[in-house]
Amino acid sequence: MTNSTPHPWYKQILTRQMLICIFTGFASGLPLYFLLNLLPAWLRSEGLNLKTIAAFALIQLPFTWKFLWSPLMDRYNLIPKMGRRRSWMLLTQLALLGSMWAYSLFNPTQDIQNIAILSTCVAFFSASQDIVLDAYRREILSDEELGLGNSVHVNAYRMASLVPGSLSLILADRLPWSTVFIITSLFMLPAIGMTLWVGEPKLLARSPRTLAQSVIEPFKEFIGRQGWMSALGVLGFILLYKLGDSMATALATPFYLDMHFTKTDIGAVVKGSGLTMQILGAFIGGIWMLKLGINRALWLFGVVQVVSILGFAWLAHSGPFIEVGAAERSMLAVVIGFEALGVGLGTAAFVAYMARETHPAYTATQLALFTSLSAVPRSVINALTGGLVEKMGWENFFYLCTALAIPGMLMLFKVAPWNHTPTPLSTDFTSSPAK
């Protein structure tokens, strides 16, 4: 689907598709931040040790392996009257509502094994919801709308963190934890309402006829379209584009503490400057992509992303600080704000690129593969950062992160040339906005 006559950017924001992207972003972010923010706070407040809490990081594995079951969502339509995408959306969202609610039934000091199982279920349902929401969003957005639509989704995704990461923690000081979990789970209701309200994308291509076809065809199509070498180049780019930035921020909080900033300093700046600049970056990135196109956005935003890593090196070179005053806090705000802006811009272009590289007939499986690969630095490679810092020191570590960001940028010459506009994939498939 393409737009023959471009509309002003503000009219492209005020559309039904962009409203849907707000709901998909919030629905996708809520359960993840539930696991990352609220669950550890609950366990720690109930007296569990840090070793046990740290072990819960393993529950994020479904987000790395979600491509394994994504073909099921491309193949089967569980509620025929709702359609293939909406039926999976509804089922995963109901499962998330029920499983998040279920935390109210357990006590960490007595039921830690059951809580671990439940948390794995929440991660599985959340990763599964991401598969179908990513596919649905790709199918209702035109190629021209991908940049803006995905930036809206990313912004809503981050805003969702304010519920389990802020509101729920405030409520926990005033209400029993069981009540907090019930209230938090109810924030899935808008997503369920959205699923019941929207229509199924009008797909001209049929779903795969067999499960084997739904597994094989997405990979066969991707390799056939790209060729082996180009396909490997795209996958390598997805792995490397945000590698340096991901490594630089993996130990951000310990780094700030080593520079002698207080937890209050860090909390105030990260929640203020950091979150604001990430949202602003993603929003600006989406609007700019309407004019620049995805390829040029990857170049320009990638440069900002790389340069922002050097801000950490600057702070490391200037510290540790003997005393932290207004000037040092301003430095921290500049570093965090600029890095967050780079993350917002880079993520907006990167997510749009991954969506564009999928064939609409196999959206769920191909997008799940891409997003799983993009999560490898966060879930695997970042585990090495602690040892690197101990050997190199903070400043040299950040120079290394900057250097590791360069290969991903160089791959843009091949995967996203500056003056190249890709031809939309529409040989046997077209999509239109949801009704």
C-alpha positions as CSV (number, residue, x, y, z in Angstrom):
1,M,0.0,0.0,0.0
2,T,1.4,3.4,-1.0
3,N,0.2,6.9,-0.7
4,S,0.1,8.7,-4.1
5,T,-0.4,12.2,-2.5
6,P,1.6,12.8,0.7
7,H,-0.2,14.6,3.5
8,P,1.3,17.1,6.0
9,W,3.0,15.3,8.9
10,Y,0.5,16.5,11.4
11,K,-2.3,14.9,9.4
12,Q,-0.4,11.7,9.2
13,I,-0.2,11.6,13.0
14,L,-3.9,12.1,13.5
15,T,-5.0,8.9,11.9
16,R,-6.7,5.7,13.0
17,Q,-3.5,3.7,12.3
18,M,-1.4,5.9,14.6
19,L,-4.0,5.6,17.3
20,I,-3.8,1.8,17.0
21,C,0.0,2.1,17.3
22,I,-0.4,3.8,20.6
23,F,-2.5,0.9,21.9
24,T,-0.1,-1.8,20.5
25,G,2.9,0.0,22.1
26,F,1.3,0.3,25.5
27,A,0.0,-3.3,25.4
28,S,3.5,-4.6,24.4
29,G,5.4,-2.5,27.0
30,L,3.2,-3.1,30.1
31,P,4.0,-6.8,30.8
32,L,7.7,-6.4,30.0
33,Y,8.1,-3.6,32.5
34,F,5.9,-5.5,34.9
35,L,8.7,-8.2,34.9
36,L,11.6,-5.8,34.8
37,N,10.4,-3.2,37.4
38,L,7.6,-4.4,39.6
39,L,8.5,-8.0,40.1
40,P,12.0,-7.4,41.5
41,A,10.7,-4.6,43.7
42,W,8.1,-7.0,45.2
43,L,10.6,-9.8,45.7
44,R,13.1,-7.5,47.4
45,S,10.5,-5.9,49.6
46,E,9.4,-9.3,50.8
47,G,13.0,-10.1,51.9
48,L,14.4,-12.3,49.1
49,N,18.1,-12.1,48.5
50,L,19.7,-10.6,45.5
51,K,21.0,-13.9,44.1
52,T,17.5,-15.2,43.9
53,I,16.1,-12.0,42.3
54,A,19.0,-12.0,39.8
55,A,18.1,-15.5,38.7
56,F,14.8,-14.2,37.6
57,A,16.6,-12.6,34.6
58,L,16.4,-16.0,32.9
59,I,12.6,-15.5,32.5
60,Q,13.5,-13.1,29.6
61,L,14.6,-16.0,27.4
62,P,11.2,-16.3,25.6
63,F,11.9,-12.8,24.1
64,T,15.1,-14.2,22.5
65,W,13.5,-17.4,21.2
66,K,10.1,-16.3,20.2
67,F,10.8,-16.9,16.5
68,L,10.5,-20.7,17.3
69,W,6.7,-20.6,17.8
70,S,5.9,-17.6,15.5
71,P,5.0,-19.8,12.6
72,L,2.0,-21.1,14.6
73,M,0.7,-17.5,14.6
74,D,1.2,-17.2,10.8
75,R,-0.5,-20.5,10.2
76,Y,-3.5,-20.9,12.5
77,N,-6.6,-18.9,13.0
78,L,-8.0,-19.9,16.4
79,I,-11.2,-17.8,16.3
80,P,-12.3,-17.7,12.6
81,K,-14.8,-14.9,13.1
82,M,-12.1,-12.6,14.5
83,G,-9.4,-13.4,11.9
84,R,-5.9,-14.7,12.3
85,R,-4.2,-11.7,13.8
86,R,-7.0,-10.5,16.1
87,S,-7.7,-14.0,17.5
88,W,-4.1,-14.4,18.7
89,M,-4.0,-10.8,20.0
90,L,-7.1,-11.5,22.1
91,L,-5.9,-14.8,23.5
92,T,-2.5,-13.6,24.5
93,Q,-3.9,-10.4,26.1
94,L,-6.5,-12.4,28.1
95,A,-3.6,-14.8,29.2
96,L,-1.6,-11.8,30.3
97,L,-4.5,-10.3,32.2
98,G,-5.1,-13.6,34.0
99,S,-1.4,-14.4,34.7
100,M,-0.6,-10.8,36.0
101,W,-3.6,-11.0,38.2
102,A,-2.5,-14.4,39.5
103,Y,0.5,-12.8,41.4
104,S,-2.0,-11.6,43.9
105,L,-2.5,-15.3,45.0
106,F,1.2,-15.9,46.0
107,N,3.6,-15.1,48.8
108,P,7.3,-14.9,47.7
109,T,8.6,-16.4,51.0
110,Q,6.4,-19.5,50.5
111,D,5.7,-19.9,46.8
112,I,8.9,-18.8,45.0
113,Q,8.9,-21.8,42.6
114,N,5.3,-21.1,41.6
115,I,6.2,-17.4,41.1
116,A,9.1,-18.4,38.9
117,I,6.8,-20.6,36.8
118,L,4.2,-17.8,36.6
119,S,6.8,-15.3,35.6
120,T,8.0,-17.5,32.8
121,C,4.4,-17.8,31.6
122,V,4.0,-14.0,31.7
123,A,7.2,-13.7,29.6
124,F,6.0,-16.3,27.2
125,F,2.6,-14.6,26.7
126,S,4.2,-11.2,26.4
127,A,6.7,-12.4,23.7
128,S,3.8,-14.1,21.9
129,Q,1.8,-10.9,22.0
130,D,4.7,-9.0,20.6
131,I,4.9,-11.4,17.6
132,V,1.3,-10.8,16.6
133,L,1.3,-7.1,17.5
134,D,4.4,-6.5,15.4
135,A,2.8,-8.4,12.5
136,Y,-0.5,-6.6,12.8
137,R,1.2,-3.2,12.9
138,R,3.2,-4.0,9.8
139,E,0.1,-5.0,7.9
140,I,-1.9,-1.9,8.6
141,L,0.9,0.6,7.9
142,S,2.0,1.6,4.4
143,D,5.7,1.7,3.7
144,E,5.6,5.5,4.0
145,E,3.9,5.2,7.5
146,L,6.4,2.6,8.9
147,G,8.7,5.2,10.4
148,L,6.1,7.3,12.1
149,G,4.0,4.4,13.1
150,N,6.8,2.5,14.7
151,S,8.0,5.6,16.5
152,V,4.5,6.1,18.0
153,H,4.6,2.4,19.0
154,V,8.0,2.8,20.7
155,N,6.9,6.0,22.6
156,A,3.8,4.2,23.9
157,Y,5.9,1.2,24.8
158,R,8.1,3.4,27.0
159,M,5.2,5.3,28.5
160,A,3.8,1.9,29.6
161,S,6.8,1.7,32.0
162,L,5.3,4.4,34.1
163,V,2.5,2.0,35.3
164,P,4.5,-0.8,36.9
165,G,7.7,1.3,37.3
166,S,6.0,4.3,39.0
167,L,2.3,4.1,39.7
168,S,2.3,0.5,41.0
169,L,5.3,1.2,43.3
170,I,3.6,4.2,44.8
171,L,0.4,2.1,45.4
172,A,2.5,-0.5,47.0
173,D,3.4,1.9,49.8
174,R,-0.3,2.3,50.5
175,L,-2.0,-0.9,49.5
176,P,-1.4,-4.7,49.9
177,W,0.7,-6.2,47.1
178,S,-2.2,-8.4,46.1
179,T,-4.3,-5.3,45.4
180,V,-1.4,-3.7,43.5
181,F,-1.1,-6.7,41.2
182,I,-4.9,-6.7,40.5
183,I,-4.9,-3.0,39.7
184,T,-1.8,-3.3,37.5
185,S,-3.2,-6.2,35.5
186,L,-6.4,-4.2,34.8
187,F,-4.2,-1.9,32.6
188,M,-4.4,-4.7,30.0
189,L,-8.1,-4.0,29.5
190,P,-7.5,-1.1,27.0
191,A,-5.5,-3.5,24.8
192,I,-8.3,-6.0,24.9
193,G,-10.8,-3.3,24.0
194,M,-8.6,-2.2,21.1
195,T,-8.5,-5.8,19.8
196,L,-12.2,-6.0,19.9
197,W,-12.6,-2.6,18.3
198,V,-10.2,-2.8,15.3
199,G,-10.7,-4.8,12.2
200,E,-8.6,-7.5,10.7
201,P,-6.2,-6.3,8.0
202,K,-7.4,-7.1,4.5
203,L,-4.9,-9.7,3.4
204,L,-5.0,-10.7,-0.3
205,A,-2.5,-13.5,0.4
206,R,-3.8,-16.5,2.2
207,S,-2.2,-17.9,5.3
208,P,0.2,-20.8,4.9
209,R,-1.7,-24.0,4.1
210,T,0.4,-26.2,6.4
211,L,2.5,-25.8,9.5
212,A,5.6,-27.0,7.6
213,Q,5.0,-24.3,5.0
214,S,4.6,-21.6,7.7
215,V,8.1,-22.7,9.1
216,I,10.0,-23.1,5.8
217,E,8.4,-20.5,3.5
218,P,9.3,-17.3,5.5
219,F,13.0,-18.3,5.5
220,K,12.9,-19.5,1.9
221,E,11.3,-16.3,0.8
222,F,13.7,-14.1,2.7
223,I,16.8,-15.9,1.3
224,G,15.3,-16.1,-2.2
225,R,14.5,-12.4,-2.2
226,Q,17.8,-11.3,-0.8
227,G,20.2,-14.0,-1.9
228,W,22.4,-15.8,0.6
229,M,25.1,-13.1,0.9
230,S,22.6,-10.2,1.1
231,A,20.4,-12.1,3.6
232,L,23.4,-12.7,5.8
233,G,24.3,-9.0,5.5
234,V,20.8,-7.9,6.7
235,L,21.0,-10.3,9.6
236,G,24.5,-9.1,10.5
237,F,23.3,-5.5,10.3
238,I,20.4,-6.2,12.7
239,L,22.8,-7.8,15.1
240,L,25.4,-5.0,14.9
241,Y,23.6,-1.7,14.4
242,K,22.8,-1.2,18.1
243,L,25.6,-3.3,19.6
244,G,27.8,-0.5,20.8
245,D,25.0,1.5,22.3
246,S,23.5,-1.6,24.0
247,M,26.9,-2.4,25.6
248,A,27.5,1.2,26.7
249,T,24.3,1.3,28.6
250,A,24.4,-2.2,30.0
251,L,26.1,-1.1,33.2
252,A,25.0,2.6,33.2
253,T,23.7,2.7,36.8
254,P,26.9,1.2,38.3
255,F,28.9,3.6,36.1
256,Y,27.1,6.6,37.5
257,L,27.6,5.3,41.0
258,D,31.3,4.9,40.4
259,M,31.4,8.5,39.3
260,H,30.0,9.2,42.8
261,F,26.5,10.3,41.9
262,T,23.9,9.5,44.4
263,K,20.9,7.2,43.7
264,T,18.7,10.3,44.0
265,D,20.8,12.1,41.4
266,I,20.5,9.1,39.0
267,G,16.8,8.6,39.6
268,A,15.9,12.2,39.0
269,V,17.9,12.6,35.9
270,V,17.1,9.2,34.3
271,K,13.4,9.6,34.9
272,G,13.4,13.2,33.8
273,S,16.0,13.9,31.2
274,G,16.4,10.3,30.0
275,L,12.8,9.3,29.5
276,T,11.8,12.7,28.1
277,M,14.6,12.7,25.5
278,Q,14.0,9.1,24.5
279,I,10.3,9.9,23.8
280,L,11.3,13.1,22.0
281,G,13.9,11.3,20.0
282,A,11.5,8.6,18.8
283,F,8.8,11.2,18.0
284,I,11.1,13.5,16.1
285,G,12.6,10.4,14.4
286,G,9.2,9.3,13.2
287,I,8.4,12.7,11.7
288,W,11.8,13.1,10.1
289,M,11.5,9.7,8.4
290,L,8.4,10.9,6.6
291,K,10.8,13.3,4.7
292,L,14.1,11.4,4.9
293,G,13.0,7.9,4.3
294,I,14.2,4.9,6.4
295,N,17.6,4.5,4.7
296,R,18.7,8.1,5.3
297,A,17.3,8.1,8.8
298,L,19.5,5.0,9.6
299,W,22.5,7.0,8.5
300,L,21.8,10.3,10.3
301,F,20.3,8.8,13.4
302,G,23.0,6.2,13.6
303,V,25.7,8.9,13.7
304,V,23.9,10.6,16.6
305,Q,23.7,7.2,18.3
306,V,27.5,6.6,17.9
307,V,28.5,10.1,19.0
308,S,26.3,9.8,22.1
309,I,28.4,6.9,23.3
310,L,31.4,9.3,23.5
311,G,29.4,11.3,26.1
312,F,30.0,8.4,28.6
313,A,33.7,8.5,27.8
314,W,33.7,12.3,28.5
315,L,32.0,11.7,31.8
316,A,34.4,8.9,32.7
317,H,37.4,11.1,31.8
318,S,36.1,13.9,34.0
319,G,35.3,11.7,37.0
320,P,35.2,10.2,39.5
321,F,34.1,13.4,41.2
322,I,35.3,14.3,44.7
323,E,32.2,16.4,45.2
324,V,29.0,16.3,43.1
325,G,27.5,19.8,42.7
326,A,25.3,21.5,40.1
327,A,27.9,21.4,37.4
328,E,28.5,17.7,37.7
329,R,24.7,17.0,37.8
330,S,24.4,19.1,34.6
331,M,27.1,17.0,33.0
332,L,25.1,13.9,33.9
333,A,21.9,15.3,32.5
334,V,23.6,16.2,29.2
335,V,25.2,12.7,28.9
336,I,22.0,10.9,29.7
337,G,19.8,13.2,27.7
338,F,21.9,13.1,24.6
339,E,22.3,9.3,24.8
340,A,18.6,8.9,25.3
341,L,18.0,11.1,22.2
342,G,20.3,8.9,20.2
343,V,18.5,5.8,21.4
344,G,15.1,7.3,20.5
345,L,16.2,8.3,17.0
346,G,18.1,5.1,16.3
347,T,15.4,2.8,17.6
348,A,12.7,4.6,15.5
349,A,14.7,4.0,12.3
350,F,15.9,0.5,13.3
351,V,12.4,-0.9,14.1
352,A,11.0,0.7,10.9
353,Y,13.8,-1.0,8.9
354,M,13.2,-4.4,10.4
355,A,9.5,-4.1,9.6
356,R,10.2,-3.0,6.0
357,E,12.5,-6.0,5.4
358,T,9.6,-8.5,6.1
359,H,7.5,-9.9,3.3
360,P,3.8,-9.2,4.2
361,A,2.8,-12.8,3.7
362,Y,5.2,-14.0,6.5
363,T,5.2,-11.0,8.7
364,A,4.9,-12.7,12.1
365,T,7.7,-15.2,11.6
366,Q,10.2,-12.9,9.8
367,L,9.7,-10.0,12.3
368,A,10.0,-12.4,15.2
369,L,13.4,-13.6,13.8
370,F,14.6,-10.1,13.3
371,T,13.6,-8.8,16.7
372,S,15.0,-11.9,18.4
373,L,18.3,-11.3,16.7
374,S,18.3,-7.7,17.7
375,A,17.8,-8.8,21.4
376,V,21.0,-10.9,21.4
377,P,23.3,-8.0,22.4
378,R,21.1,-7.2,25.4
379,S,20.6,-10.8,26.5
380,V,23.9,-12.4,25.7
381,I,26.8,-10.1,24.7
382,N,26.1,-7.6,27.5
383,A,27.0,-10.3,30.0
384,L,30.6,-9.7,29.0
385,T,30.6,-6.0,29.9
386,G,31.5,-6.4,33.6
387,G,34.7,-8.2,32.8
388,L,35.7,-5.7,30.1
389,V,35.2,-2.8,32.5
390,E,37.3,-4.5,35.2
391,K,40.2,-5.0,32.7
392,M,40.0,-1.7,30.7
393,G,38.5,0.9,33.0
394,W,35.4,2.9,32.2
395,E,36.8,5.4,29.7
396,N,38.5,2.8,27.5
397,F,35.5,0.6,27.7
398,F,33.3,3.4,26.2
399,Y,35.9,3.9,23.5
400,L,35.6,0.2,22.7
401,C,31.8,0.5,22.6
402,T,32.1,3.4,20.2
403,A,34.4,1.3,18.0
404,L,32.0,-1.6,18.0
405,A,29.2,0.7,16.8
406,I,31.2,1.5,13.6
407,P,30.8,-1.9,11.8
408,G,27.0,-1.6,11.9
409,M,27.3,1.9,10.4
410,L,29.6,0.7,7.6
411,M,27.1,-2.1,6.7
412,L,24.6,0.7,5.7
413,F,26.6,1.0,2.4
414,K,25.2,-2.4,1.6
415,V,21.9,-2.8,3.3
416,A,20.5,0.7,3.2
417,P,22.4,2.9,0.6
418,W,21.8,6.7,1.1
419,N,20.1,7.3,-2.3
420,H,18.3,4.0,-2.7
421,T,14.5,3.7,-2.3
422,P,13.4,0.1,-1.9
423,T,10.6,-1.2,-4.0
424,P,7.6,-2.2,-1.9
425,L,7.0,-5.9,-1.6
426,S,3.6,-6.4,-3.2
427,T,4.0,-9.2,-5.7
428,D,1.3,-11.4,-4.2
429,F,0.1,-9.4,-1.2
430,T,-1.3,-6.0,-0.4
431,S,-2.5,-4.6,2.9
432,S,-4.9,-1.9,3.8
433,P,-5.7,-0.2,7.1
434,A,-7.8,-2.0,9.6
435,K,-11.5,-1.2,9.3
